Amino acid sequence: MLPSSPPIASSSEAERFHQFMSGVNDYAIFILSPEGLIYSWNLGAQRFKGYTADEIIGQHFSRFYTEEDQAINLPFRALKTALQEGKFEDEGWRVRKDGSRFWASVVIDPIKDLEGTLLGFAKITRDITERKQAADALRGSEEQFRLLVQGVTDYAIYMLSPDGIITNWNAGAQRIKGYDHNEAVGTHFSRFYTEEDRNNGLPITALKIAAAEGRFEGEGWRIRKDGSRFWAHVVIDPIKNDLGELIGYAKITRDITEKRQAMQDLEHAKEALFQSQKLEALGQLTGGIAHDFNNLLNVIVNGVGILAKEIQNPSSVKILESMQRSALQGAALTQQLLTFARKQPLNEGKYDLNRIISSFEAVLRRVRRGSISFDLKLDPLLPPAIVDVAQFEAALLNLVINARDAMPDRGVITLSTEQVELRQNQIDGLPAGNYVKVTVRDTGSGMSPEVARRATEPFFTTKEVGKGTGMGLSQVYGTIKQFNGDMAIETEMGKGTAISLFLPAQTSDATEELDEAFPEGNEKALVVDDQPDVLNVAIELFRSMGYDVLSANNGEDALEILKRTPDVDVLFSDIVMPGMSGFDLGHNARSLIPGIKVVLASGYAASAPSKRKNSEEDFKFIQKPYRMSEIVKMLRMSG
């Protein structure tokens, strides 16, 4: 039975308070008896619950609770808690008159008189369904985001404290870095940086930039748990609260090692294509010019030879000889241009390159000087390749000379062969397949990237004026290209250079035999050339054939040797030399030693037919570059 009067003292002030509470629309405010019966009801209660005052006053407030909450006696426990602790506060589902539910924020306070006697309870309820839905949605979104971040394996996504301590860790971080959650969380993120970057303060600098500028973004090497390195793209964003205070950082790292390598490969391919196209254009240009120049020089050389034969005036003949020497020097240059342009005639065959190198080894060793050593490392299972032996030997000689010049005092030249399998375009456009690789490596000064890029351009040289024409590597490049191969340069400043020739490998069936039936005995030969490198090579060739060798670097000195040494059997001389030409030297040699064999060498075939005197008709002519077997053939023909 309800009390006859409200449990609040009656007064005008209390009446005004009651009227005020009754008019509140956003809160359900009502009074309960000590047993939980509803004594008063306001507009807010009617709006939330759906009951009028007549329908609800006198009913127990538990009717607003769900069956689940009633089953566990939650209404009674709420009153008990309010009485014991002075307040009950909670949130939960409540039920309207129409059976629908709303999420309620509930506060129950006990009402006592001055003596402390319980008069009832004041209950305030607010419908916070929308707020709960928003909070649930936010929690759901946060959970989805957490699951999303955890599920990402291509990116390392994790949080840092303001000091850089790792506070969470996703699956991508574990995959990329190698650390699991327990190993990473609680440690400083600088552990992933290289020692060099840590010493330079890069981790702390990155956080400072992120905090000051709103973001840090960069790339660099990072360290995995196993100590290996990967190239990382890193973004660090600051995280701030509503007051703008820094509470941490979000860090995203991606392993882009493969992407970086692909970009570098693409840049290299572009550079190689550009260089190839440039050299191809130069080759076409120089080839055309050399061909036309060759024809002009042929007319000049032979025309001068005819005039020299007809003119008897010694001073006029001297002028003509000077003209002829100059023309022959130009002819030698055109031969180099034709080599670069890949338009020189070849005498190709399938050869065992190891045998060619072994037979040419003595010549190559002779090229070195001082404390430079020469090592040979030949692959015994090397398949054959198709080459012109003379051109291949000339290419090797050029490479060894270049290697020697890169080491003025001391060092090591290593000539090696091996069989390699190349991927498509691994070496400047060569098709995939098996190749014979011939490498000349030095321990010299190396090349800068710019020099290495231009090394095969004709006339490009870093040597002093007068010490190189800039045609050496361009000749090698042209020769190897004509063999359907390619050339690669590996170099580093201060550490040396390795130049490798790649030639398509052939099946190991029958190969061409090298002519090694060299004459033996103690015949004496005089070798003459104004180029020291060429002279040393020729000396070694004749020594390899068993000759006792004398040498001179000009015609005048050679003539003096012949005067002192009448038992010379063979004169082997360059045609184009300062002062006395090879033709004049041969003529004078015949005058001193009538039976002497004369073999004249030239870098230009047009020089051979230039016979100015009858005694020259049995001179033998050989074109540079020459092989030992070709010299043997000429000597036999002269015998």
ABEGO torsion letter per residue (X at the ends): XBBABBABBBBAAAAAAAAAAAABAABBBBBBBAAGBBABBBAAAAAAAGBBAAAABGBBAAAABBAAAAAAGAAAAAAAAAAAAGBBBBBEBBBBAAGBBBBBBBBBBBBBBAAGBBAEBBBBBBBAAAAAAAAAAAAAAAAAAAAAAAABAABBBBBBBAAGBBABBBAAAAAAAGBBAAAABGBBAAAABBAAAAAAGAAAAAAAAAAAAGBBBBBEBBBBAAGBBBBBBBBBBBBBBAAGBBAEBBBBBBBAAAAAAAAAAAAAAAAAAAAAAAAAAAAAAAAAAAAAAAAAAAAAAAAAAAAAAABABAAAAAAAAAAAAAAAAAAAAAAAAAAAAGABBBBBBBBBAAAAAAAAAAAAAAABBEABBBBBBBBAABBBBBBBAAAAAAAAAAAAAAAAAABAABEBBBBBBBBBBBBBGABGGBBBEBBBBBBBBBABAEBBAAAAAAAABBGBBABBBGABAGAAAAAAAAAAAAAGBBBBBBBBBGAEBBBBBBBBBBBABBBBBBBABBBBEABBBBBBBABAAAAAAAAAAAAAAGBBBBBBABAAAAAAAAAABAABABBBBBABBBEBBAAAAAAAAAAABAABBBBBBBABAAAAABBABAAAAABBBBBOBBBAAAAAAAAAAAX
